[in-house]
Amino acid sequence: MDIQSALDQALEESHAANLWDQALGILEGEMPKASFDTWLRDTKLSAHEAGVMTVAARNAYAREWLESRVAVACERALSDLTGADTKIRFVVDGEVKDADVEEVLEEEPEARGFAAEVVDATRYQDEVRPEKVVVLPGYALRLLEHGDLTPKQMSLWLGFRQAVYAQRKRGEGTVRNIPHWEVCKFAMMSRASYFREIRSKEDFVAGGLVEKIDSGSMGDANCYRVHMAPRLTRRDCAAIERVLTTEVSEASTRKDGVQKAVDTLNALAERAPADYLEAEDITIGDAWPRSVAEIVRSVIGLEGDLPHELADAAERLTDRILGAYGQVVITHYFLTRVVPALGFSHAQAWAIILLRDRCWFDYETRSQRDFVIVPGGLRTLAKWVGTTRRSVELWANSPTFTAFVQEVNPGGPRETFLKTGEVFWVRQDEPLDLDSEKVSLESEKVRLGLRKSETLGSEILRLLERKSETLLKPLLKPLLNPYLNPYKPQNLPPPAKNARKTKIAGKVAVNLPSGWVLDRILQGKVISPKILRQIRGGSGQALVSWLLYALSPEGEGINKPLNYALDRLAQDQQNGAGEKYDQLAAVPPEALIEVAQAAYKSSLTHHDYDNPLVALWLDVMGIGAKERAVTLLRLLLGDNAPIRIEREFRADTWQMTASGAWEHNIEIRSEQT
């Protein structure tokens, strides 16, 4: 390159850098200061050619944030400055490293390091290395269960994800020179199978969780974008879209629509995802939105960057859903040694992973149990892993597969288990000797042991009996409930709508909310606009907590419980009155309303202290809290809540007898109000 060319290139780079600085000045005036300082201030121009500016962000998350939030605004600012259509491309600055760089220590004896001998206590610990695991969001399994990913696609995503994980953990956004065998090792597939999958003509593989992208300046033969978090299933996207469309359709202007969308997303983030994701009659369309933000754009009709408040609400809901299903833990040993050595198919491998994840957990003994009840039995298991029931039935004849999973008859009344589902024994540890014949012998020993076992059936029946108890007993403290594992998704019965009719005490039908949502509690109540602005985005559960405090003996003297609770919520939108009030507000609405119904009928006494929820209610409200219970029910369910209170009164009547004389009758009557 001659001197003149070098000078021209330097001037062009300087001009481009100056343009980006000017664009940053424009964006700084348009964005909230905190957002600009966090995401844009430390960006820098990386390249400029053919009407495309390449801007470097500090890490992969920052790049994704900029692409989804401000790319359109950046392109608009650059186009205005250059007078020509200018595109922007965000990349990760390969030179930016984490700040925690070790300082060079002086050559002192203590600074020269040390030697250590690593030992393990047992052969199992030494060979299996159970601490070396792959951890996936539990939500990822829904992609299998809903049929959005095949087992092979899930395996391929797992392989890509694990291949880039170590370098990504060190803060390196772009991971270079990844050998294909690193993906194959964790994807449980051969080299030939791997290349068949990635040579697809489409721009994405693994159900869109791995995308083919332009390598640009990286010079690699193949370049992929690997999504570390699972995408939402088609059905879940449709469920969210339905709720959002229902609320936004009431807006009269685009601005009102945006605010309703923000409020709706924040309200959903406060609720258990099962309340709205498991709703019935969900219509699944052809489109598969990439994210909650994409759903919002479709419903409101927005193009380009979402308003910051709306984008934050969409991200918050996404985190709430992905975090609600716990985590799946799979050992490296199972993926890299057990599956290939025993010749498991992808469907068999994921069947074992799914069943292990769903095994019951006993809080009383703090132990993971080795059985699982699958509603629908083999048919459901086949659906989860994208195969036929006939194939799953054939697995039962495979001595290697039955060393990990066996369908068992736990004894006891057969109809008890048929109503609940089929019972499967699931191996929790990994075999040390992976010779097929020896694993087959282990399988037969397990089969004989299960046949002779007299404790498994009684243990499952005991847990089933506890599971069938009324909601009042187990739901106060989940730790008292041995069939719930806090790290696993729970199979809650799907509500048909956001509210459902429940029969209380065999007489009164009440529309029960499926979760304490602030807007629904306040529906029909006259609230000042100022208070509504102050409590926007507040927690419905926190409001219930303050209502309980205001109605309790400790809140004596509070004449207007709702006004008091709203005032406290305006001061802190997320936190309730604390301790026992928060505990009582945290129980499911159905359980709280049921115990309040029992209280207003004066059917709760100190003899009911063996029921944990009743004991908590009496601790908060005291014995004889009939009027408090009535007030609470009216505040939670509205003035039209069908509360029947019997009132006795004296009725004086005069009647003429057959002889023509008048007779005075005094009668004690009762009426319901």
Summary of the structure (lengths in Angstrom):
residues: 673
radius of gyration: 31.4
end to end distance: 95.1
largest distance: 134.5
contacts: 1897
relative contact order: 0.06
helix: 51%
strand: 13%
